[in-house]
Amino acid sequence: MNPPAARGGRRWWRLGRWFLAVVAGYAAAVLGFGMNPSTPVDYAMNLGPAPHHAELVAPSDGVRRLVVLQHGLWRSAGSLWKLERALQAHGYEVLNVSYPSTEASIAEHAARLRPQVLAAWQALGPGPKELHLVGHSMGGLVLRALAQGEGMPAPTTMVTLGTPHGGAVLVELRRDLWLFRLLMGSRAALEMAPRAPFFAGLRPPAFPLGTIVGGRGDQRGWHDAIPGDDDGTVAVAEAGLQGAADSIRVPVGHTRISFDDRAILQVLAFLKERRFRRDQT
């Protein structure tokens, strides 16, 4: 019979091999197959059941409705998986794809997404159809750039979650830090600094756009370096947009807002009713 010390040693050896296999598989997926580094965590955070609101199901009027989702910087399609499932359960067809957010400019990301959207749009067939856009954080800016491109069908609505429509002061504060540039890159991330040239090229949306912003509901927020209320990354004032059809705050942080049930409810409400619900925040 093997002594307890020997059995314990073999157990730790098996755990060590398992851990190394997981790390090797993760590295191979990221480096060899281009998987977004956040993908496993994003899907894990979105494992909960998607909320369902019968009154917010899309109308049964024969119109096919495509919702294009776009995740934010250093995230993946998994960060919007719960929202994707909720939209599908409410009668929408969804395009939710990952992209290498740190490796190109916002305009280049929009250009990459364009043929995928047009292909999904054409796949809906010749009947009546609508295009809706929903973006989290930088994804909202990618979708705004996409919407104003030539040859795109006019969106029916758009919703942004924690998108810095005028830039984020936190980017300005961190842009020269080597760790920030290592993790976030020096392309799209730096275009989100306030007064960055990118914003000069954005036109006001010619369709109903609603902004969902995260914040504590006070003048302190979650991040001491951001003036006023904030979601820990983007200020409430930065996530709003002059001329938006509606705007609402939900008491959650920047990451959670992409899969929070209250935020998902507000997305569904805006897509169907063109306004947010003040009685359910």
C-alpha positions as CSV (number, residue, x, y, z in Angstrom):
1,M,0.0,0.0,0.0
2,N,1.4,3.4,-1.0
3,P,2.0,5.8,1.9
4,P,-0.1,9.0,2.0
5,A,2.8,11.2,1.0
6,A,3.3,9.2,-2.2
7,R,-0.4,9.4,-3.0
8,G,-0.4,13.1,-2.3
9,G,2.6,13.6,-4.5
10,R,1.0,11.8,-7.5
11,R,-2.2,13.9,-7.0
12,W,-0.3,17.1,-7.2
13,W,1.6,15.8,-10.2
14,R,-1.6,15.1,-12.0
15,L,-3.0,18.5,-11.1
16,G,0.2,20.1,-12.3
17,R,0.0,18.3,-15.7
18,W,-3.6,19.2,-16.0
19,F,-2.8,22.9,-15.3
20,L,0.0,22.9,-17.8
21,A,-2.2,21.3,-20.5
22,V,-4.9,24.0,-19.9
23,V,-2.3,26.8,-20.2
24,A,-0.8,25.2,-23.3
25,G,-4.2,24.9,-24.9
26,Y,-5.1,28.5,-24.1
27,A,-1.8,29.8,-25.5
28,A,-2.3,27.7,-28.7
29,A,-5.8,29.1,-29.1
30,V,-4.7,32.7,-28.7
31,L,-1.4,32.6,-30.5
32,G,-2.2,29.9,-33.1
33,F,-5.8,30.4,-33.9
34,G,-6.3,34.1,-33.0
35,M,-8.8,33.6,-30.2
36,N,-9.5,36.7,-28.2
37,P,-7.7,36.4,-24.9
38,S,-10.8,37.2,-22.9
39,T,-13.0,34.6,-24.6
40,P,-13.1,31.9,-21.8
41,V,-13.8,34.5,-19.1
42,D,-16.4,36.3,-21.2
43,Y,-18.4,33.1,-21.8
44,A,-18.1,32.1,-18.2
45,M,-19.6,35.5,-17.1
46,N,-22.5,35.0,-19.5
47,L,-23.5,31.5,-18.4
48,G,-26.6,32.6,-16.5
49,P,-30.1,32.3,-18.0
50,A,-31.1,35.1,-20.3
51,P,-34.0,37.2,-19.1
52,H,-37.4,36.9,-20.9
53,H,-40.1,39.6,-21.1
54,A,-43.1,38.5,-23.0
55,E,-44.3,42.0,-23.7
56,L,-41.0,42.8,-25.4
57,V,-41.0,40.0,-27.9
58,A,-40.7,41.4,-31.5
59,P,-44.0,41.9,-33.3
60,S,-45.3,38.9,-35.4
61,D,-45.7,41.1,-38.5
62,G,-43.6,39.2,-41.0
63,V,-40.6,41.6,-40.6
64,R,-37.2,39.9,-40.1
65,R,-35.1,41.9,-37.7
66,L,-31.3,41.6,-37.7
67,V,-29.4,42.8,-34.6
68,V,-25.7,43.3,-35.0
69,L,-23.8,43.1,-31.7
70,Q,-20.3,44.4,-31.3
71,H,-18.1,43.9,-28.2
72,G,-15.6,46.4,-26.8
73,L,-11.9,46.6,-26.4
74,W,-10.0,43.5,-25.4
75,R,-13.3,41.5,-25.2
76,S,-14.9,38.9,-27.4
77,A,-18.3,37.9,-28.7
78,G,-18.7,35.9,-25.5
79,S,-19.1,39.1,-23.5
80,L,-22.5,39.6,-25.3
81,W,-23.6,36.0,-25.4
82,K,-26.3,36.4,-22.8
83,L,-27.7,39.4,-24.6
84,E,-27.5,37.4,-27.9
85,R,-29.5,34.6,-26.4
86,A,-32.1,37.1,-25.0
87,L,-32.5,38.8,-28.4
88,Q,-33.0,35.4,-30.2
89,A,-35.6,34.4,-27.6
90,H,-37.5,37.6,-28.3
91,G,-37.7,37.0,-32.0
92,Y,-34.5,38.7,-33.3
93,E,-31.8,37.3,-35.6
94,V,-28.4,38.1,-34.3
95,L,-24.9,38.6,-35.7
96,N,-22.3,38.5,-32.9
97,V,-18.7,38.0,-34.0
98,S,-15.4,38.5,-32.3
99,Y,-12.6,40.7,-33.7
100,P,-9.0,41.5,-32.7
101,S,-9.9,44.8,-31.1
102,T,-6.4,45.8,-30.1
103,E,-4.8,45.3,-33.6
104,A,-6.5,48.0,-35.8
105,S,-8.2,51.3,-35.8
106,I,-11.9,51.8,-35.2
107,A,-12.5,52.6,-38.9
108,E,-10.7,49.4,-39.9
109,H,-12.8,47.4,-37.5
110,A,-15.9,48.9,-39.1
111,A,-14.6,48.0,-42.6
112,R,-13.9,44.4,-41.4
113,L,-17.5,44.1,-40.1
114,R,-19.2,45.6,-43.1
115,P,-19.1,42.5,-45.4
116,Q,-20.3,40.3,-42.6
117,V,-23.3,42.5,-41.9
118,L,-24.1,42.8,-45.6
119,A,-24.0,39.0,-46.0
120,A,-26.3,38.5,-43.0
121,W,-28.6,41.2,-44.3
122,Q,-28.8,39.6,-47.7
123,A,-29.4,36.2,-46.1
124,L,-32.7,37.6,-44.6
125,G,-34.2,37.4,-48.1
126,P,-36.2,39.9,-50.1
127,G,-39.1,40.5,-47.7
128,P,-39.5,43.4,-45.2
129,K,-36.5,43.6,-42.8
130,E,-34.9,45.9,-40.2
131,L,-31.3,46.4,-39.1
132,H,-30.6,47.2,-35.4
133,L,-27.2,47.9,-33.9
134,V,-26.1,47.2,-30.3
135,G,-22.6,48.0,-29.1
136,H,-20.7,47.7,-25.8
137,S,-18.0,50.3,-25.0
138,M,-15.8,50.7,-28.1
139,G,-18.1,48.5,-30.0
140,G,-20.6,51.3,-30.1
141,L,-18.1,53.5,-31.9
142,V,-17.3,50.7,-34.4
143,L,-21.0,50.5,-35.1
144,R,-21.4,54.2,-35.5
145,A,-18.6,54.2,-38.0
146,L,-20.1,51.3,-39.8
147,A,-23.6,52.9,-40.0
148,Q,-22.3,56.0,-41.8
149,G,-20.4,54.0,-44.4
150,E,-21.5,53.8,-48.0
151,G,-23.8,51.0,-49.1
152,M,-25.0,50.2,-45.7
153,P,-28.8,49.7,-45.1
154,A,-30.1,52.4,-42.8
155,P,-30.4,51.2,-39.2
156,T,-33.8,51.2,-37.6
157,T,-32.4,51.7,-34.1
158,M,-29.1,51.6,-32.2
159,V,-28.3,51.1,-28.5
160,T,-24.9,51.6,-26.9
161,L,-23.8,50.3,-23.5
162,G,-21.1,52.3,-21.8
163,T,-19.8,53.7,-25.1
164,P,-17.6,56.8,-24.7
165,H,-19.2,58.9,-27.5
166,G,-16.9,61.8,-26.8
167,G,-13.9,59.9,-25.6
168,A,-12.8,58.6,-22.2
169,V,-10.6,60.6,-19.8
170,L,-9.2,57.3,-18.5
171,V,-7.6,56.7,-21.9
172,E,-5.9,60.1,-21.7
173,L,-4.6,59.3,-18.3
174,R,-3.2,55.9,-19.2
175,R,-2.2,56.3,-22.9
176,D,1.6,56.7,-22.1
177,L,1.8,53.7,-19.7
178,W,3.7,50.8,-21.2
179,L,1.3,48.3,-19.7
180,F,-1.7,50.0,-21.2
181,R,-0.2,49.9,-24.7
182,L,1.0,46.3,-24.2
183,L,-2.5,45.1,-23.3
184,M,-4.7,47.5,-25.3
185,G,-2.5,48.3,-28.2
186,S,-1.8,51.7,-29.8
187,R,-4.5,51.8,-32.4
188,A,-8.2,51.8,-31.5
189,A,-7.5,52.3,-27.8
190,L,-5.8,55.7,-28.3
191,E,-8.6,56.8,-30.6
192,M,-10.9,56.9,-27.6
193,A,-9.0,59.7,-25.9
194,P,-11.1,62.9,-25.6
195,R,-10.6,65.2,-28.6
196,A,-9.0,62.4,-30.7
197,P,-9.3,63.0,-34.4
198,F,-11.6,60.0,-34.8
199,F,-14.5,61.8,-33.2
200,A,-14.4,64.7,-35.7
201,G,-15.4,62.2,-38.4
202,L,-18.4,60.9,-36.6
203,R,-21.7,62.3,-37.8
204,P,-24.8,62.6,-35.6
205,P,-26.9,59.5,-36.0
206,A,-29.8,59.8,-38.4
207,F,-31.8,57.1,-36.6
208,P,-33.1,56.6,-33.0
209,L,-30.1,55.9,-30.8
210,G,-30.4,55.1,-27.1
211,T,-27.5,55.2,-24.6
212,I,-27.3,53.0,-21.6
213,V,-24.7,54.2,-19.1
214,G,-23.4,52.7,-15.9
215,G,-22.9,54.6,-12.7
216,R,-23.4,54.6,-9.0
217,G,-25.9,57.5,-9.1
218,D,-23.8,59.9,-7.1
219,Q,-21.0,62.4,-8.0
220,R,-18.2,60.1,-7.0
221,G,-18.6,57.0,-9.2
222,W,-16.4,54.0,-8.9
223,H,-13.1,55.5,-10.1
224,D,-11.5,58.4,-8.3
225,A,-9.6,59.6,-11.4
226,I,-12.8,60.1,-13.5
227,P,-14.8,63.3,-12.8
228,G,-18.4,62.8,-11.7
229,D,-20.3,59.6,-11.7
230,D,-18.8,56.7,-13.7
231,D,-18.9,52.9,-14.3
232,G,-15.3,52.4,-13.3
233,T,-14.0,53.0,-16.8
234,V,-16.3,55.6,-18.6
235,A,-18.0,58.6,-17.0
236,V,-21.8,58.9,-17.2
237,A,-21.3,62.2,-19.1
238,E,-18.9,60.5,-21.5
239,A,-21.4,57.7,-22.3
240,G,-24.2,60.0,-23.2
241,L,-24.7,61.6,-26.6
242,Q,-26.2,64.9,-27.5
243,G,-29.2,64.3,-29.7
244,A,-29.8,60.7,-28.5
245,A,-33.4,59.6,-28.5
246,D,-33.2,58.4,-24.9
247,S,-30.6,57.7,-22.2
248,I,-30.8,55.8,-19.0
249,R,-28.4,54.9,-16.2
250,V,-28.2,51.4,-14.6
251,P,-26.3,50.9,-11.4
252,V,-23.6,48.5,-12.7
253,G,-20.0,48.7,-13.7
254,H,-18.4,48.8,-17.2
255,T,-17.9,45.1,-17.6
256,R,-21.1,43.9,-16.1
257,I,-23.3,46.3,-18.2
258,S,-22.8,44.0,-21.2
259,F,-24.6,41.1,-19.5
260,D,-26.7,42.6,-16.7
261,D,-30.4,41.6,-16.8
262,R,-31.5,45.2,-16.2
263,A,-29.4,46.5,-19.1
264,I,-30.6,43.6,-21.4
265,L,-34.2,44.6,-20.5
266,Q,-33.5,48.2,-21.6
267,V,-32.0,47.0,-24.9
268,L,-35.1,45.0,-25.6
269,A,-37.3,47.9,-24.7
270,F,-35.6,50.4,-26.9
271,L,-35.5,48.0,-29.9
272,K,-39.3,47.6,-29.7
273,E,-40.5,50.8,-28.2
274,R,-37.8,53.3,-29.1
275,R,-37.5,54.4,-25.5
276,F,-36.2,53.0,-22.2
277,R,-38.3,51.9,-19.2
278,R,-37.9,54.1,-16.1
279,D,-40.0,51.8,-13.9
280,Q,-37.7,48.8,-14.2
281,T,-34.2,50.0,-13.3
